[in-house]
Amino acid sequence: MAAAVTAAAACAQQVQRTVSSKASSSLLAPVARPAAAFRPAAVAARRASALRVLAQATAAPAAAPAKADANKKSQYALQTLTTWLLDLEREGTIDNELATVISSIATACKQIGSLVNRAGISNLTGLAGETNVQGEDQKKLDVISNEVFSNCLRQCGRTGIIASEEEDQPVAVEETFSGEYVVVFDPLDGSSNIDAGISVGSIFGVYEPSPECRIEDMDDPEAMMQKCVLNVCQAGNELLCAGYTLYSSSTILVLTVGKGVYGFTLDPLIGEFVLSHPDIKIPEKGKIYSFNEGNYQSWSKEQQAYIDSLKDSSQWGGKPYSSRYIGSLVGDFHRTLLYGGIYGYPGDAKNPNGKLRLLYECAPMSMICEQAGGAGSTGFQRVLDIVPTKVHERQPLFVGSKWEVEYLESVLQNKPAPHEN
């Protein structure tokens, strides 16, 4: 009996030791496993693996945006007239004085554009009751636009002399203190269209001061008038800058400083001219002609023959030229510049030299056209080579695609037509 009790007790102790041992192992296992994980070799391996995963996840995406950012332009980036002028200054193309003059012209055009848009509701339509030096009836906006242009040019302080279509003689600017540039302009071309709400515009050109105008002449009013004021008559190839502003569905400023033609559209939300037409090039040929055919009967036979040839479909592959004429030089020229073709205002029996003024209409438009790859001619001579003998001198004008102008010259001069490319 005693032996059985002893054996049972020994068995119980063995079971208790086994249970305790398993429990101890079970309790220690979670501790042992993390401990193993923190051995130096395991830590290094895990760290290397994590770095490889991180590198794979970040390396490719980081490289792609960097490449994209280098080529992608922000949707909010704007090239305004102001920044464009600053770029030209940095390049040495223009100086700060000329940039100031151009900026003042842009300001005048903004103000005139606003007046044109509100003309119908601000009692600015109709005649002013006066005539200009050419004997043309002045519209109210003619007078106002001339005053706006003159004020802006005076206030910039860089203009020495201004010559306007609406002024009998050039005017010396007393407010100038630097620059002394000569600015010629037609403040509102096509003003007869204002009451009908059709496109009108402003045309301008900037010249260097006349070399005959010396500072010592300023003390002699008569000498100043002769040498400084009246000597604004320079050839168009002396222009430093030429441009126009179109007031239509949008206000567009187009100008050149002798290195291509650029167009800027006025953004009314920010009040700035924004680059919208970089480096404009006129097509080599076009299928649009812009002439006032109401004067057909008073044209020369050669001029009539030219217009007749454009209507002859057999000469142009079965399709004649199209006729488009607004009656506003700026509007007709702007379309021609973008689409190609030719604009013309020839002389006739009543006006042998046409009706367009050389100094502030023909010359600036011809410079713009040539800078865009086109041509400007009187039919017999390059417009930019002509030196005006008086401020309001008139000349015939034909501007547009180079081939089209050359073809017109060939007809007027009875020469063979230019070769078609």
Beta strands, then each sheet from edge to edge (+ up, - down):
strand 1: 127-131
strand 2: 137-139
strand 3: 159-164
strand 4: 171-172
strand 5: 181-189
strand 6: 200-207
strand 7: 241-247
strand 8: 251-256
strand 9: 262-267
strand 10: 272-277
strand 11: 288-290
strand 12: 322-323
strand 13: 342-345
strand 14: 375-377
strand 15: 397-400
sheet 1: 1+ 2-
sheet 2: 4+ 3- 5- 6+ 7- 8+ 9- 10+
sheet 3: 12+ 11+ 13+ 15- 14+
end
